[in-house]
Structures are given as C-alpha cells and as structure tokens.
Amino acid sequence: MKAIYKGKEVDVWQVGRNSFQPNWVKHAFSHGGLCWIGSDKVKIYWPAINPSKKGIIRTILNGISASFVGISGGGVAVYDIGFEGDVIDFTNSKVVTAEKFAKKYRVVSEE
C-alpha cells in the first residue's frame, strides 16, 4: 500500500496473513527477509529487504514492536518483529503500531 508520511510517499504493508501483499513483501518472504513466527508475528531481516540499509544498527521500540541486534562472525544483523496489525514502513525501514500509523500516516493507495 502507498501512504504519505512527513509529506513523502512511502511503501507500507500492514502485517496480516490475509492482507494484500505488495511485490516487495512477496519478494521479502521468498528471499528470507520476512518470516512468520507463530500465527501472528513476522520476523523482519532488514538487510534482506532493503540492501541499501545494510550495516545500519538501529533499536526501535514502537509500542509492542521490538528490534533485536545480533552480532556473529564480525557481521551485524538487524531484526525487527512485527505483530499482526502493525505496519511495516519499507521506505523508512521501521515498524509502527496500527495506532501510530493512523495518527502519522495517510493512506493514498491500497495496492
């Protein structure tokens, strides 16, 4: 879906097994960037979803969404967890709760 955030158009996806998946979400699932954990959570591996963000270490605490930083073999991997109903902002590489999305974003296209 497309939305406006801080005056700029962004690509977003609301986490849900039955929600519409844009091409970047389908690609992320097929290449290991997104992976379902249980029935209501997705693990997000940012370097696989958005290679231009590779190497950035971030910690996000957005409501109930959390980030995990793992270091192994000298490399750094950034993982986020998105819960059903949360929104993944692909353009800005972050996860926001549905409540924050409703307050700070404006949907312009459902696809």
Summary of the structure (lengths in Angstrom):
residues: 111
radius of gyration: 13.3
end to end distance: 4.5
largest distance: 42.5
contacts: 311
relative contact order: 0.26
helix: 20%
strand: 45%
